Amino acid sequence: MTDASPPTPEPAPTAWQELALQELLQQRQTLEAEIRGLESRRDELQKELTSSFAGQSDAIARRLKGFQDYLVVALQDLASQAEQIELVVPPLLVQPSPLDQAAAAPAAAEPAVEVVASAGQFSQDETLIRSQLQGFLGQPDFYADPWKLRRSLEAPAAALLEDWFLSQGGRGAQASCGSRNRNALVVAAAIAILGELYGERFQTLVLAGRPERLGEWRRGLQDCLGLAREDFGPNSGIVLFERPDALIERADRLEERGELPFIVVDGGEEVVDIPILQFPLWLAFAASLQELALDEDQP
């Protein structure tokens, strides 16, 4: 029987090993603290994302729609005020005689008929307007004659024009279709219909405060109506303006010559001058906040 040898004792850790172990423990504690901090920040970010996007998306959409509706109603109110301004007649200092009234009556009756016809009262043209809009919903006619619509309208755009022609009488604001190209398509369809009603006795005046915006309008209308560059100019069918005063002066001259101005106001315009609202035919687009923000971000 052999004697069991006693176990060999483990060597005691040296000083540098104890120091290294302490440093490792401290590093582990530091990492664990950092991990807990990152996890806490992750939870906070998730809460913020949830509250900022998912929780508030409906509210943001409602605010955008409300602002858009506000712009449309505000422009319509301004139009009503402009109509009331036109009806203000200064009192006569001298009462005319009955003979003078009888002589002036035929002369006053003749332009009154022209004003009603040019004031956007399209009820008598309802059948033609609806027929044109229905045709625009079909396949596009890429080879149509110039000044005829070569693109198709979507149902919402056709409904917008139907409301503008038949409910607003050709004078009113409408919500933007979402982009300048889509608005140009709507205006092109309106020009095609007005061409059927008035022939060459009207001119389209487009107001957009920046050259790049006017460039988009020119390209859009040129494409939708099959036009050339020479169709855009002072003596052509479409005139582009950066300043409202120049547009108003042009519209006054057209009316003096017995022609009809059709005024289009870009959705990027912050205000619409009241004199514009007094003309017989005008269409102002009310852009949403999101559309305005995207437009401002463009170079």
C-alpha positions as CSV (number, residue, x, y, z in Angstrom):
1,M,0.0,0.0,0.0
2,T,1.5,3.3,-1.2
3,D,1.1,6.6,0.5
4,A,-0.9,9.3,-1.4
5,S,1.2,12.3,-2.1
6,P,-0.2,15.6,-0.8
7,P,-1.8,18.0,-3.5
8,T,0.5,20.7,-4.8
9,P,-0.7,24.1,-3.7
10,E,-1.5,26.7,-6.4
11,P,0.9,29.5,-6.6
12,A,-0.3,32.8,-5.1
13,P,-1.1,35.5,-7.7
14,T,1.5,38.0,-8.1
15,A,1.0,41.7,-7.7
16,W,0.7,42.5,-11.4
17,Q,-1.9,39.7,-11.9
18,E,-4.0,41.2,-9.2
19,L,-3.7,44.6,-10.9
20,A,-4.6,43.2,-14.3
21,L,-7.7,41.5,-12.8
22,Q,-8.9,44.6,-11.2
23,E,-8.5,46.6,-14.4
24,L,-10.5,43.9,-16.3
25,L,-13.3,44.1,-13.6
26,Q,-13.4,47.9,-13.9
27,Q,-13.6,47.7,-17.7
28,R,-16.4,45.2,-17.5
29,Q,-18.3,47.4,-15.1
30,T,-17.8,50.4,-17.4
31,L,-19.0,48.4,-20.5
32,E,-22.1,47.2,-18.6
33,A,-22.9,50.8,-17.6
34,E,-22.5,52.0,-21.2
35,I,-24.7,49.1,-22.4
36,R,-27.4,50.0,-19.9
37,G,-27.2,53.7,-21.0
38,L,-27.5,52.7,-24.7
39,E,-30.5,50.5,-24.0
40,S,-32.1,53.3,-22.1
41,R,-31.5,55.7,-25.0
42,R,-32.8,53.2,-27.5
43,D,-36.1,52.9,-25.5
44,E,-36.4,56.7,-25.5
45,L,-35.8,57.0,-29.2
46,Q,-38.4,54.3,-29.9
47,K,-40.9,56.3,-27.8
48,E,-40.1,59.5,-29.6
49,L,-40.4,57.9,-33.0
50,T,-43.7,56.4,-32.1
51,S,-45.1,59.7,-30.8
52,S,-43.7,61.8,-33.6
53,F,-44.6,59.7,-36.7
54,A,-47.2,57.0,-36.0
55,G,-49.0,59.0,-33.3
56,Q,-49.1,62.3,-35.0
57,S,-49.4,61.4,-38.7
58,D,-53.2,61.7,-38.7
59,A,-53.0,65.1,-37.0
60,I,-50.4,66.4,-39.5
61,A,-52.6,65.2,-42.4
62,R,-55.7,66.9,-40.9
63,R,-53.7,70.2,-40.5
64,L,-52.5,70.1,-44.1
65,K,-56.1,69.5,-45.4
66,G,-57.4,72.2,-43.1
67,F,-54.9,74.7,-44.4
68,Q,-55.7,73.8,-48.0
69,D,-59.4,74.3,-47.4
70,Y,-58.7,77.6,-45.7
71,L,-56.8,78.9,-48.7
72,V,-59.7,77.9,-51.1
73,V,-62.4,79.5,-48.9
74,A,-60.3,82.7,-48.3
75,L,-59.8,83.3,-52.0
76,Q,-63.5,82.7,-52.6
77,D,-64.3,85.3,-49.9
78,L,-62.0,87.8,-51.6
79,A,-63.7,87.2,-54.9
80,S,-67.1,87.9,-53.3
81,Q,-65.7,91.1,-51.8
82,A,-64.3,92.1,-55.2
83,E,-67.8,91.6,-56.7
84,Q,-69.3,93.9,-54.1
85,I,-66.7,96.6,-54.8
86,E,-67.7,96.5,-58.5
87,L,-71.4,97.1,-57.5
88,V,-70.6,100.3,-55.6
89,V,-72.0,103.2,-57.6
90,P,-71.4,106.9,-56.6
91,P,-74.5,108.9,-56.2
92,L,-75.4,111.3,-59.0
93,L,-75.2,115.0,-58.1
94,V,-77.6,116.0,-60.9
95,Q,-80.7,113.9,-61.6
96,P,-80.9,113.2,-65.3
97,S,-84.0,114.0,-67.2
98,P,-86.4,111.2,-68.4
99,L,-85.4,111.9,-72.0
100,D,-81.7,111.4,-71.1
101,Q,-82.6,108.1,-69.3
102,A,-84.5,106.9,-72.3
103,A,-81.7,107.7,-74.7
104,A,-79.1,106.0,-72.4
105,A,-81.1,102.9,-71.8
106,P,-80.4,101.1,-75.1
107,A,-76.7,101.8,-74.9
108,A,-76.5,100.5,-71.4
109,A,-78.5,97.3,-72.2
110,E,-76.1,96.1,-74.9
111,P,-72.8,95.8,-72.8
112,A,-74.9,94.3,-69.9
113,V,-75.5,91.2,-72.1
114,E,-71.7,91.0,-72.9
115,V,-70.8,91.2,-69.2
116,V,-73.1,88.3,-68.3
117,A,-71.7,86.2,-71.2
118,S,-68.1,86.9,-70.2
119,A,-68.6,86.7,-66.4
120,G,-68.3,82.9,-66.4
121,Q,-72.0,82.0,-66.5
122,F,-71.6,78.7,-68.2
123,S,-75.0,77.2,-67.4
124,Q,-76.0,77.5,-71.1
125,D,-72.9,75.7,-72.1
126,E,-73.3,72.8,-69.6
127,T,-73.9,70.2,-72.2
128,L,-70.8,71.1,-74.2
129,I,-68.6,71.4,-71.1
130,R,-69.7,68.0,-69.7
131,S,-69.2,66.4,-73.1
132,Q,-65.7,67.8,-73.4
133,L,-64.7,66.6,-69.9
134,Q,-66.1,63.2,-70.6
135,G,-64.0,63.0,-73.8
136,F,-60.9,64.0,-71.9
137,L,-61.2,61.0,-69.6
138,G,-60.6,58.6,-72.6
139,Q,-57.5,57.7,-74.4
140,P,-55.1,60.7,-75.1
141,D,-54.9,62.1,-78.6
142,F,-51.2,62.7,-79.1
143,Y,-51.7,63.9,-82.7
144,A,-54.6,66.4,-82.0
145,D,-54.4,69.8,-83.5
146,P,-52.7,72.6,-81.6
147,W,-54.7,74.1,-78.7
148,K,-56.6,70.8,-78.4
149,L,-55.9,68.6,-75.3
150,R,-53.4,65.8,-76.2
151,R,-53.4,64.2,-72.7
152,S,-55.9,62.4,-70.6
153,L,-57.6,63.8,-67.5
154,E,-58.0,61.8,-64.4
155,A,-61.5,61.8,-62.8
156,P,-60.5,64.1,-59.9
157,A,-59.1,66.7,-62.3
158,A,-62.3,66.5,-64.4
159,A,-64.4,67.0,-61.3
160,L,-62.3,70.0,-60.4
161,L,-62.9,71.6,-63.8
162,E,-66.6,70.7,-63.7
163,D,-66.9,72.5,-60.3
164,W,-64.9,75.5,-61.6
165,F,-67.0,75.9,-64.8
166,L,-70.5,75.1,-63.6
167,S,-70.5,75.9,-59.8
168,Q,-68.0,78.7,-59.6
169,G,-68.8,80.2,-63.0
170,G,-65.2,80.3,-64.1
171,R,-64.1,82.4,-61.2
172,G,-62.7,80.7,-58.1
173,A,-59.9,78.9,-56.3
174,Q,-59.3,75.2,-56.4
175,A,-57.0,72.9,-54.4
176,S,-53.8,72.1,-56.2
177,C,-53.6,68.7,-57.8
178,G,-50.3,68.0,-56.1
179,S,-47.8,69.3,-58.6
180,R,-47.3,72.1,-61.1
181,N,-47.4,69.6,-64.0
182,R,-50.8,68.3,-62.9
183,N,-52.1,71.8,-62.5
184,A,-50.8,72.7,-66.0
185,L,-52.8,69.7,-67.4
186,V,-55.9,71.0,-65.7
187,V,-55.4,74.5,-67.2
188,A,-54.7,73.0,-70.6
189,A,-58.1,71.2,-70.5
190,A,-59.7,74.5,-69.5
191,I,-58.0,76.3,-72.4
192,A,-59.3,73.6,-74.8
193,I,-62.8,74.1,-73.6
194,L,-62.6,77.9,-73.6
195,G,-61.3,77.6,-77.2
196,E,-64.5,75.8,-78.1
197,L,-66.6,78.5,-76.5
198,Y,-64.8,81.7,-77.4
199,G,-62.5,80.8,-80.3
200,E,-59.5,83.1,-80.4
201,R,-61.2,85.9,-78.5
202,F,-59.5,85.1,-75.2
203,Q,-55.9,85.0,-74.0
204,T,-54.4,83.0,-71.1
205,L,-52.3,84.9,-68.5
206,V,-50.2,82.8,-66.1
207,L,-48.8,84.3,-62.9
208,A,-45.9,82.5,-61.2
209,G,-43.4,84.6,-59.2
210,R,-40.2,82.8,-60.3
211,P,-38.7,82.1,-63.8
212,E,-38.3,78.4,-63.0
213,R,-42.0,78.1,-62.1
214,L,-42.9,79.9,-65.4
215,G,-40.6,77.5,-67.2
216,E,-42.6,74.5,-65.8
217,W,-45.9,76.1,-66.8
218,R,-44.6,76.7,-70.4
219,R,-43.3,73.2,-70.8
220,G,-46.5,71.7,-69.3
221,L,-48.9,73.7,-71.5
222,Q,-46.7,73.2,-74.5
223,D,-46.8,69.5,-74.1
224,C,-50.5,69.2,-73.3
225,L,-51.7,71.5,-76.1
226,G,-49.1,70.7,-78.8
227,L,-47.8,74.3,-78.8
228,A,-44.6,75.9,-80.0
229,R,-42.4,78.5,-78.3
230,E,-43.9,81.3,-80.4
231,D,-47.3,80.6,-78.8
232,F,-45.9,82.1,-75.6
233,G,-45.5,85.9,-75.9
234,P,-47.3,89.3,-75.6
235,N,-49.2,88.7,-78.9
236,S,-49.7,85.0,-78.5
237,G,-52.3,82.8,-76.9
238,I,-50.5,82.4,-73.6
239,V,-48.5,85.1,-71.7
240,L,-46.3,84.4,-68.6
241,F,-45.9,86.9,-65.8
242,E,-43.7,87.1,-62.7
243,R,-45.4,90.3,-61.3
244,P,-49.1,90.7,-60.7
245,D,-49.1,94.4,-61.7
246,A,-47.9,93.6,-65.2
247,L,-50.6,90.9,-65.5
248,I,-53.3,93.2,-64.4
249,E,-52.2,95.8,-66.9
250,R,-52.3,93.3,-69.7
251,A,-55.8,92.0,-68.6
252,D,-57.1,95.6,-68.6
253,R,-55.8,96.1,-72.2
254,L,-57.5,92.9,-73.4
255,E,-60.8,94.0,-71.9
256,E,-60.5,97.4,-73.6
257,R,-60.1,95.6,-76.9
258,G,-63.2,93.5,-76.3
259,E,-61.2,90.3,-75.6
260,L,-61.4,88.0,-72.6
261,P,-58.4,87.4,-70.2
262,F,-58.2,84.0,-68.6
263,I,-56.0,84.4,-65.5
264,V,-54.2,81.5,-63.9
265,V,-52.5,81.9,-60.5
266,D,-49.7,79.5,-59.5
267,G,-50.1,77.6,-56.2
268,G,-46.7,79.1,-55.1
269,E,-48.1,82.6,-54.9
270,E,-48.5,83.7,-51.3
271,V,-51.2,86.3,-52.0
272,V,-53.6,87.0,-54.8
273,D,-54.1,90.7,-55.6
274,I,-57.7,91.8,-55.3
275,P,-57.8,93.4,-58.8
276,I,-57.2,89.9,-60.3
277,L,-60.4,88.7,-58.6
278,Q,-62.5,91.3,-60.4
279,F,-61.8,89.9,-63.8
280,P,-64.4,87.5,-65.5
281,L,-62.2,84.4,-65.7
282,W,-59.6,83.4,-63.1
283,L,-58.4,80.1,-61.6
284,A,-56.1,80.2,-58.5
285,F,-54.5,77.0,-57.2
286,A,-54.2,76.6,-53.4
287,A,-51.1,74.5,-52.7
288,S,-50.8,72.4,-49.5
289,L,-48.1,73.1,-47.0
290,Q,-46.2,70.0,-48.1
291,E,-46.3,71.0,-51.7
292,L,-45.1,74.5,-50.8
293,A,-42.2,73.1,-48.7
294,L,-41.1,70.8,-51.6
295,D,-41.3,73.7,-54.0
296,E,-39.1,75.9,-51.8
297,D,-36.5,73.1,-51.5
298,Q,-36.1,73.0,-55.3
299,P,-33.0,74.9,-56.6
